[in-house]
Protein backbone atom coordinates (compact mmCIF):
# COMPACT_ATOMS: atom_id res chain seq x y z
CA UNK A 1 0.00 0.00 0.00
CA UNK A 2 1.41 3.35 -1.08
CA UNK A 3 2.01 5.89 1.68
CA UNK A 4 1.85 9.61 0.89
CA UNK A 5 1.83 12.78 2.94
CA UNK A 6 -1.43 14.27 1.64
CA UNK A 7 -4.27 12.92 -0.47
CA UNK A 8 -6.67 15.27 -2.24
CA UNK A 9 -10.02 13.90 -3.37
CA UNK A 10 -11.26 15.78 -6.44
CA UNK A 11 -9.54 17.60 -9.29
CA UNK A 12 -11.91 20.47 -9.85
CA UNK A 13 -10.54 23.97 -9.57
CA UNK A 14 -10.47 23.87 -5.75
CA UNK A 15 -8.74 20.48 -5.62
CA UNK A 16 -6.24 21.65 -8.23
CA UNK A 17 -5.56 24.85 -6.31
CA UNK A 18 -5.07 22.88 -3.09
CA UNK A 19 -2.70 20.42 -4.80
CA UNK A 20 -0.71 23.27 -6.38
CA UNK A 21 -0.39 24.97 -2.99
CA UNK A 22 0.49 21.83 -1.02
CA UNK A 23 2.85 19.98 -3.39
CA UNK A 24 6.59 20.40 -3.02
CA UNK A 25 9.63 18.16 -3.54
CA UNK A 26 9.78 17.02 0.10
CA UNK A 27 6.02 16.43 0.44
CA UNK A 28 4.17 13.73 -1.51
CA UNK A 29 0.70 14.69 -2.72
CA UNK A 30 -1.68 12.40 -4.62
CA UNK A 31 -4.94 13.60 -6.17
CA UNK A 32 -7.76 11.11 -6.78
CA UNK A 33 -10.26 12.09 -9.48
CA UNK A 34 -13.18 9.91 -10.56
CA UNK A 35 -13.32 11.36 -14.08
CA UNK A 36 -10.80 10.90 -16.88
CA UNK A 37 -9.61 14.51 -16.64
CA UNK A 38 -9.74 17.53 -14.37
CA UNK A 39 -12.63 19.97 -13.92
CA UNK A 40 -15.39 17.95 -15.59
CA UNK A 41 -18.26 19.02 -13.34
CA UNK A 42 -18.94 22.35 -11.60
CA UNK A 43 -15.56 23.93 -12.41
CA UNK A 44 -16.14 23.85 -16.17
CA UNK A 45 -19.90 24.50 -16.11
CA UNK A 46 -20.36 28.02 -14.76
CA UNK A 47 -20.42 31.66 -15.83
CA UNK A 48 -16.62 32.06 -15.56
CA UNK A 49 -17.12 35.27 -13.60
CA UNK A 50 -14.63 36.75 -11.16
CA UNK A 51 -16.95 37.97 -8.44
CA UNK A 52 -16.50 41.18 -6.49
CA UNK A 53 -18.22 39.97 -3.29
CA UNK A 54 -21.58 41.74 -3.57
CA UNK A 55 -23.84 39.03 -2.23
CA UNK A 56 -22.28 37.51 0.91
CA UNK A 57 -22.67 38.53 4.57
CA UNK A 58 -19.79 40.46 6.15
CA UNK A 59 -17.32 38.14 7.85
CA UNK A 60 -18.54 35.01 6.10
CA UNK A 61 -16.05 32.72 4.39
CA UNK A 62 -17.78 33.35 1.09
CA UNK A 63 -17.18 37.07 1.50
CA UNK A 64 -13.64 36.96 2.90
CA UNK A 65 -12.36 34.33 0.45
CA UNK A 66 -14.10 35.94 -2.52
CA UNK A 67 -12.22 39.20 -1.92
CA UNK A 68 -8.89 37.48 -1.23
CA UNK A 69 -9.32 35.04 -4.09
CA UNK A 70 -10.23 37.77 -6.59
CA UNK A 71 -7.06 39.71 -5.79
CA UNK A 72 -4.97 36.55 -6.05
CA UNK A 73 -6.60 35.63 -9.37
CA UNK A 74 -5.94 38.99 -10.98
CA UNK A 75 -2.33 38.89 -9.75
CA UNK A 76 -1.78 35.30 -10.93
CA UNK A 77 -3.23 36.07 -14.34
CA UNK A 78 -0.76 38.89 -14.79
CA UNK A 79 2.15 36.65 -13.80
CA UNK A 80 1.14 33.47 -15.66
CA UNK A 81 -0.61 34.85 -18.75
CA UNK A 82 -4.01 33.40 -17.86
CA UNK A 83 -6.86 35.19 -19.62
CA UNK A 84 -8.83 37.55 -17.38
CA UNK A 85 -10.69 40.73 -18.22
CA UNK A 86 -11.87 43.21 -15.59
CA UNK A 87 -15.12 44.03 -17.37
CA UNK A 88 -17.08 45.54 -14.51
CA UNK A 89 -20.70 44.65 -13.84
CA UNK A 90 -24.08 46.36 -13.71
CA UNK A 91 -26.77 44.99 -11.40
CA UNK A 92 -29.88 46.45 -12.99
CA UNK A 93 -33.16 47.54 -11.48
CA UNK A 94 -35.35 47.20 -14.56
CA UNK A 95 -38.27 48.78 -12.72
CA UNK A 96 -38.34 51.55 -10.07
CA UNK A 97 -39.91 49.08 -7.62
CA UNK A 98 -36.55 47.23 -7.54
CA UNK A 99 -34.50 50.26 -6.55
CA UNK A 100 -34.83 49.68 -2.77
CA UNK A 101 -33.44 46.16 -3.24
CA UNK A 102 -30.53 47.65 -5.18
CA UNK A 103 -29.81 50.06 -2.34
CA UNK A 104 -29.93 47.20 0.20
CA UNK A 105 -27.51 45.24 -1.98
CA UNK A 106 -25.12 48.20 -2.09
CA UNK A 107 -25.17 48.71 1.68
CA UNK A 108 -24.58 45.03 2.41
CA UNK A 109 -21.84 44.70 -0.21
CA UNK A 110 -19.96 47.75 1.06
CA UNK A 111 -20.22 46.49 4.64
CA UNK A 112 -18.64 43.24 3.44
CA UNK A 113 -15.74 45.06 1.78
CA UNK A 114 -16.79 45.36 -1.87
CA UNK A 115 -14.78 48.07 -3.58
CA UNK A 116 -15.69 50.96 -5.88
CA UNK A 117 -19.46 50.46 -5.91
CA UNK A 118 -21.62 53.24 -7.27
CA UNK A 119 -25.36 53.66 -7.72
CA UNK A 120 -26.27 54.95 -11.19
CA UNK A 121 -29.52 56.40 -12.44
CA UNK A 122 -31.12 55.13 -15.64
CA UNK A 123 -29.43 57.63 -17.94
CA UNK A 124 -25.96 56.88 -16.53
CA UNK A 125 -26.61 53.16 -16.90
CA UNK A 126 -27.65 53.48 -20.55
CA UNK A 127 -24.55 55.52 -21.30
CA UNK A 128 -22.48 52.52 -20.17
CA UNK A 129 -24.63 49.97 -22.02
CA UNK A 130 -26.88 51.53 -24.66
CA UNK A 131 -30.11 49.62 -25.14
CA UNK A 132 -30.58 48.56 -21.52
CA UNK A 133 -33.93 49.09 -19.84
CA UNK A 134 -32.91 50.38 -16.43
CA UNK A 135 -34.42 52.61 -13.80
CA UNK A 136 -31.11 52.39 -11.93
CA UNK A 137 -28.10 50.13 -11.55
CA UNK A 138 -25.31 49.24 -9.16
CA UNK A 139 -21.88 49.50 -10.81
CA UNK A 140 -19.19 47.06 -9.66
CA UNK A 141 -15.82 47.86 -11.29
CA UNK A 142 -13.94 44.89 -9.79
CA UNK A 143 -16.03 42.16 -11.43
CA UNK A 144 -14.46 40.34 -14.37
CA UNK A 145 -14.35 37.20 -16.46
CA UNK A 146 -11.72 34.49 -16.87
CA UNK A 147 -10.99 31.34 -18.83
CA UNK A 148 -11.54 28.62 -16.22
CA UNK A 149 -9.85 25.94 -18.33
CA UNK A 150 -6.70 28.05 -18.64
CA UNK A 151 -6.68 28.54 -14.87
CA UNK A 152 -7.13 24.82 -14.22
CA UNK A 153 -4.41 23.85 -16.70
CA UNK A 154 -2.04 26.26 -14.97
CA UNK A 155 -2.81 24.81 -11.53
CA UNK A 156 -2.49 21.25 -12.83
CA UNK A 157 0.89 22.07 -14.33
CA UNK A 158 2.09 23.83 -11.19
CA UNK A 159 1.06 20.91 -8.99
CA UNK A 160 2.62 18.34 -11.34
CA UNK A 161 5.86 20.30 -11.61
CA UNK A 162 6.07 20.30 -7.81
CA UNK A 163 5.70 16.51 -7.72
CA UNK A 164 1.95 15.95 -7.23
CA UNK A 165 0.61 12.75 -8.79
CA UNK A 166 -2.86 12.76 -10.38
CA UNK A 167 -4.78 9.49 -10.58
CA UNK A 168 -7.65 10.04 -13.00
CA UNK A 169 -10.45 7.51 -13.41
CA UNK A 170 -10.03 6.69 -9.71
CA UNK A 171 -13.30 7.13 -7.79
CA UNK A 172 -13.00 6.83 -4.02
CA UNK A 173 -14.93 3.77 -2.80
CA UNK A 174 -13.97 3.32 0.87
CA UNK A 175 -12.24 5.12 3.75
CA UNK A 176 -10.73 3.57 6.87
CA UNK A 177 -9.14 5.33 9.83
CA UNK A 178 -5.97 3.66 11.13
CA UNK A 179 -3.34 4.86 13.65
CA UNK A 180 -0.94 5.66 10.81
CA UNK A 181 -3.47 7.65 8.84
CA UNK A 182 -6.38 7.41 6.44
CA UNK A 183 -6.57 4.39 4.15
CA UNK A 184 -8.34 5.27 0.92
CA UNK A 185 -9.62 2.57 -1.44
CA UNK A 186 -10.17 3.74 -4.99
CA UNK A 187 -10.46 2.75 -8.63
CA UNK A 188 -11.99 -0.28 -10.29
CA UNK A 189 -9.27 -2.61 -8.93
CA UNK A 190 -9.60 -1.55 -5.29
CA UNK A 191 -6.18 0.04 -5.04
CA UNK A 192 -5.26 1.63 -1.72
CA UNK A 193 -3.10 4.39 -0.35
CA UNK A 194 -2.52 5.74 3.15
CA UNK A 195 -2.21 9.42 4.06
CA UNK A 196 -2.19 11.19 7.43
CA UNK A 197 -3.97 14.16 5.79
CA UNK A 198 -6.91 13.98 3.37
CA UNK A 199 -8.46 17.01 1.66
CA UNK A 200 -12.05 16.34 0.61
CA UNK A 201 -12.49 18.61 -2.43
CA UNK A 202 -15.02 16.36 -4.14
CA UNK A 203 -17.47 19.10 -5.11
CA UNK A 204 -20.89 17.67 -5.88
CA UNK A 205 -19.94 14.47 -4.05
CA UNK A 206 -18.14 15.99 -1.06
CA UNK A 207 -20.96 15.08 1.34
CA UNK A 208 -20.79 11.44 0.26
CA UNK A 209 -17.00 11.45 0.70
CA UNK A 210 -17.42 12.94 4.20
CA UNK A 211 -19.89 10.14 4.93
CA UNK A 212 -17.29 7.55 3.89
CA UNK A 213 -14.99 9.04 6.55
CA UNK A 214 -17.63 8.38 9.23
CA UNK A 215 -19.43 11.73 9.44
CA UNK A 216 -23.22 11.73 9.80
CA UNK A 217 -23.94 14.32 7.14
CA UNK A 218 -27.43 15.14 8.38
CA UNK A 219 -26.26 15.53 11.96
CA UNK A 220 -23.38 17.72 10.76
CA UNK A 221 -25.62 19.63 8.30
CA UNK A 222 -23.31 18.62 5.47
CA UNK A 223 -25.90 17.13 3.12
CA UNK A 224 -25.77 18.77 -0.29
CA UNK A 225 -28.70 19.83 -2.47
CA UNK A 226 -27.97 19.88 -6.19
CA UNK A 227 -29.22 22.99 -7.97
CA UNK A 228 -29.12 22.96 -11.76
CA UNK A 229 -28.55 26.06 -13.82
CA UNK A 230 -29.05 26.12 -17.59
CA UNK A 231 -27.57 28.55 -20.10
CA UNK A 232 -28.61 29.82 -23.51
CA UNK A 233 -26.28 31.50 -25.98
CA UNK A 234 -27.10 34.50 -28.15
CA UNK A 235 -26.64 33.54 -31.78
CA UNK A 236 -26.20 37.14 -32.93
CA UNK A 237 -23.61 39.59 -31.57
CA UNK A 238 -24.64 41.85 -28.69
CA UNK A 239 -22.48 44.92 -27.97
CA UNK A 240 -21.94 44.22 -24.28
CA UNK A 241 -18.82 45.78 -22.71
CA UNK A 242 -19.89 44.88 -19.15
CA UNK A 243 -21.68 42.04 -17.38
CA UNK A 244 -25.37 42.72 -16.80
CA UNK A 245 -27.20 41.12 -13.87
CA UNK A 246 -30.73 41.52 -12.55
CA UNK A 247 -31.50 42.06 -8.86
CA UNK A 248 -30.59 38.67 -7.25
CA UNK A 249 -33.10 35.87 -6.64
CA UNK A 250 -33.57 33.49 -3.70
CA UNK A 251 -31.34 30.64 -5.00
CA UNK A 252 -29.11 32.39 -7.50
CA UNK A 253 -28.13 35.65 -9.08
CA UNK A 254 -30.82 35.57 -11.77
CA UNK A 255 -30.53 35.13 -15.53
CA UNK A 256 -27.68 37.44 -16.46
CA UNK A 257 -25.79 38.40 -19.61
CA UNK A 258 -22.13 37.39 -19.65
CA UNK A 259 -19.71 37.96 -22.54
CA UNK A 260 -16.87 35.48 -22.98
CA UNK A 261 -13.33 36.24 -24.16
CA UNK A 262 -14.46 36.26 -27.82
CA UNK A 263 -17.36 38.60 -27.04
CA UNK A 264 -20.08 35.98 -27.42
CA UNK A 265 -22.88 36.40 -24.89
CA UNK A 266 -24.52 33.76 -22.73
CA UNK A 267 -27.72 34.03 -20.70
CA UNK A 268 -28.11 32.21 -17.43
CA UNK A 269 -28.14 30.41 -15.23
CA UNK A 270 -31.63 29.69 -13.99
CA UNK A 271 -32.17 27.61 -10.82
CA UNK A 272 -33.90 24.26 -10.32
CA UNK A 273 -33.17 21.71 -7.60
CA UNK A 274 -32.51 18.25 -9.06
CA UNK A 275 -31.68 14.72 -7.90
CA UNK A 276 -29.50 13.55 -10.79
CA UNK A 277 -26.54 14.83 -12.78
CA UNK A 278 -28.43 15.69 -15.94
CA UNK A 279 -26.74 18.40 -17.99
CA UNK A 280 -29.24 18.55 -20.84
CA UNK A 281 -30.76 21.95 -21.63
CA UNK A 282 -34.43 21.77 -22.59
CA UNK A 283 -35.07 24.02 -25.62
CA UNK A 284 -38.53 24.69 -24.14
CA UNK A 285 -36.80 26.89 -21.55
CA UNK A 286 -36.12 29.43 -24.28
CA UNK A 287 -39.36 31.30 -23.53
CA UNK A 288 -38.58 31.75 -19.83
CA UNK A 289 -35.00 32.86 -20.56
CA UNK A 290 -36.23 35.34 -23.13
CA UNK A 291 -38.80 36.72 -20.70
CA UNK A 292 -36.23 37.07 -17.89
CA UNK A 293 -33.61 38.83 -20.03
CA UNK A 294 -36.12 41.00 -21.88
CA UNK A 295 -36.98 42.79 -18.65
CA UNK A 296 -33.67 44.65 -18.95
CA UNK A 297 -32.57 43.89 -22.55
CA UNK A 298 -35.69 44.54 -24.66
CA UNK A 299 -34.00 44.13 -28.05
CA UNK A 300 -33.74 40.37 -27.65
CA UNK A 301 -35.90 38.01 -29.74
CA UNK A 302 -36.69 34.38 -28.79
CA UNK A 303 -35.12 33.10 -31.99
CA UNK A 304 -31.84 34.77 -30.94
CA UNK A 305 -31.35 32.12 -28.24
CA UNK A 306 -29.83 28.65 -28.63
CA UNK A 307 -29.52 26.07 -25.82
CA UNK A 308 -25.97 26.02 -24.50
CA UNK A 309 -24.65 24.18 -21.45
CA UNK A 310 -25.76 23.51 -17.88
CA UNK A 311 -24.05 23.27 -14.52
CA UNK A 312 -25.01 21.99 -11.10
CA UNK A 313 -24.27 23.83 -7.88
CA UNK A 314 -23.41 21.87 -4.67
CA UNK A 315 -25.61 23.88 -2.30
CA UNK A 316 -25.84 23.33 1.44
CA UNK A 317 -29.16 25.18 1.51
CA UNK A 318 -32.20 23.47 0.03
CA UNK A 319 -35.23 25.00 -1.67
CA UNK A 320 -36.51 26.51 1.59
CA UNK A 321 -33.13 27.29 3.11
CA UNK A 322 -31.40 30.60 3.69
CA UNK A 323 -27.75 31.53 3.46
CA UNK A 324 -25.20 28.77 4.13
CA UNK A 325 -21.51 29.45 4.20
CA UNK A 326 -18.68 27.33 2.83
CA UNK A 327 -17.60 24.46 5.06
CA UNK A 328 -13.80 24.48 5.36
CA UNK A 329 -13.09 22.32 8.38
CA UNK A 330 -10.34 20.13 9.82
CA UNK A 331 -12.38 17.51 11.63
CA UNK A 332 -10.31 16.75 14.76
CA UNK A 333 -13.24 17.97 16.86
CA UNK A 334 -15.25 15.05 15.44
CA UNK A 335 -12.47 12.61 16.29
CA UNK A 336 -11.17 12.60 12.71
CA UNK A 337 -7.74 14.27 12.83
CA UNK A 338 -6.18 15.05 9.47
CA UNK A 339 -9.48 14.96 7.58
CA UNK A 340 -10.23 18.33 5.93
CA UNK A 341 -13.70 18.89 4.49
CA UNK A 342 -14.48 21.41 1.75
CA UNK A 343 -18.26 21.18 1.37
CA UNK A 344 -20.80 23.45 -0.28
CA UNK A 345 -18.19 25.14 -2.47
CA UNK A 346 -20.59 26.79 -4.90
CA UNK A 347 -20.32 30.36 -6.13
CA UNK A 348 -17.98 32.18 -5.50
CA UNK A 349 -15.87 29.01 -5.38
CA UNK A 350 -14.09 29.65 -8.68
CA UNK A 351 -13.19 33.20 -7.62
CA UNK A 352 -12.17 32.03 -4.14
CA UNK A 353 -10.20 28.90 -5.18
CA UNK A 354 -6.71 30.29 -4.55
CA UNK A 355 -7.75 31.69 -1.18
CA UNK A 356 -9.43 28.42 -0.23
CA UNK A 357 -6.16 26.66 -1.02
CA UNK A 358 -4.37 28.94 1.47
CA UNK A 359 -6.89 27.97 4.17
CA UNK A 360 -6.34 24.31 3.36
CA UNK A 361 -2.58 24.71 3.61
CA UNK A 362 -2.94 26.30 7.07
CA UNK A 363 -5.08 23.36 8.22
CA UNK A 364 -2.98 20.65 6.60
CA UNK A 365 0.54 21.69 7.59
C-alpha positions, -999 to +999 in steps of 0.1 A: +000+000+000+014+033-011+020+059+017+018+096+009+018+128+029-014+143+016-043+129-005-067+153-022-100+139-034-113+158-064-095+176-093-119+205-098-105+240-096-105+239-057-087+205-056-062+216-082-056+248-063-051+229-031-027+204-048-007+233-064-004+250-030+005+218-010+028+200-034+066+204-030+096+182-035+098+170+001+060+164+004+042+137-015+007+147-027-017+124-046-049+136-062-078+111-068-103+121-095-132+099-106-133+114-141-108+109-169-096+145-166-097+175-144-126+200-139-154+180-156-183+190-133-189+224-116-156+239-124-161+238-162-199+245-161-204+280-148-204+317-158-166+321-156-171+353-136-146+367-112-170+380-084-165+412-065-182+400-033-216+417-036-238+390-022-223+375+009-227+385+046-198+405+061-173+381+078-185+350+061-160+327+044-178+334+011-172+371+015-136+370+029-124+343+005-141+359-025-122+392-019-089+375-012-093+350-041-102+378-066-071+397-058-050+365-060-066+356-094-059+390-110-023+389-097-018+353-109-032+361-143-008+389-148+022+366-138+011+335-157-006+348-188-040+334-179-069+352-196-088+376-174-107+407-182-119+432-156-151+440-174-171+455-145-207+446-138-241+464-137-268+450-114-299+464-130-332+475-115-353+472-146-383+488-127-383+516-101-399+491-076-366+472-075-345+503-065-348+497-028-334+462-032-305+476-052-298+501-023-299+472+002-275+452-020-251+482-021-252+487+017-246+450+024-218+447-002-200+478+011-202+465+046-186+432+034-157+451+018-168+454-019-148+481-036-157+510-059-195+505-059-216+532-073-254+537-077-263+550-112-295+564-124-311+551-156-294+576-179-260+569-165-266+532-169-277+535-205-245+555-213-225+525-202-246+500-220-269+515-247-301+496-251-306+486-215-339+491-198-329+504-164-344+526-138-311+524-119-281+501-116-253+492-092-219+495-108-192+471-097-158+479-113-139+449-098-160+422-114-145+403-144-143+372-165-117+345-169-110+313-188-115+286-162-098+259-183-067+281-186-067+285-149-071+248-142-044+238-167-020+263-150-028+248-115-025+213-128+009+221-143+021+238-112+011+209-090+026+183-113+059+203-116+061+203-078+057+165-077+020+159-072+006+128-088-029+128-104-048+095-106-076+100-130-104+075-134-100+067-097-133+071-078-130+068-040-149+038-028-140+033+009-122+051+037-107+036+069-091+053+098-060+037+111-033+049+136-009+057+108-035+077+088-064+074+064-066+044+041-083+053+009-096+026-014-102+037-050-105+028-086-120-003-103-093-026-089-096-015-053-062+000-050-053+016-017-031+044-003-025+057+031-022+094+041-022+112+074-040+142+058-069+140+034-085+170+017-121+163+006-125+186-024-150+164-041-175+191-051-209+177-059-199+145-040-181+160-011-210+151+013-208+114+003-170+115+007-174+129+042-199+101+049-173+076+039-150+090+066-176+084+092-194+117+094-232+117+098-239+143+071-274+151+084-263+155+120-234+177+108-256+196+083-233+186+055-259+171+031-258+188-003-287+198-025-280+199-062-292+230-080-291+230-118-286+261-138-290+261-176-276+286-201-286+298-235-263+315-260-271+345-282-266+335-318-262+371-329-236+396-316-246+418-287-225+449-280-219+442-243-188+458-227-199+449-192-217+420-174-254+427-168-272+411-139-307+415-125-315+421-089-306+387-073-331+359-066-336+335-037-313+306-050-291+324-075-281+357-091-308+356-118-305+351-155-277+374-165-258+384-196-221+374-196-197+380-225-169+355-230-133+362-242-145+363-278-174+386-270-201+360-274-229+364-249-245+338-227-277+340-207-281+322-174-281+304-152-316+297-140-322+276-108-339+243-103-332+217-076-325+182-091-317+147-079-295+135-108-265+148-128-284+157-159-267+184-180-292+186-208-308+220-216-344+218-226-351+240-256-385+247-241-368+269-215-361+294-243-394+313-235-386+318-198-350+329-206-362+353-231-388+367-207-362+371-179-336+388-200-361+410-219-370+428-186-337+446-189-326+439-226-357+445-247-340+441-281-337+404-276-359+380-297-367+344-288-351+331-320-318+348-309-314+321-282-298+286-286-295+261-258-260+260-245-246+242-215-258+235-179-240+233-145-250+220-111-243+238-079-234+219-047-256+239-023-258+233+014-292+252+015-322+235+000-352+250-017-365+265+016-331+273+031-314+306+037-277+315+035-252+288+041-215+294+042-187+273+028-176+245+051-138+245+054-131+223+084-103+201+098-124+175+116-103+168+148-132+180+169-153+151+154-125+126+163-112+126+127-077+143+128-062+151+095-095+150+076-102+183+059-137+189+045-145+214+018-183+212+014-208+234-003-182+251-025-206+268-049-203+304-061-180+322-055-159+290-054-141+297-087-132+332-076-122+320-041-102+289-052-067+303-046-077+317-012-094+284-002-062+267-010-044+289+015-069+280+042-063+243+034-026+247+036-029+263+071-051+234+082-030+206+066+005+217+076 
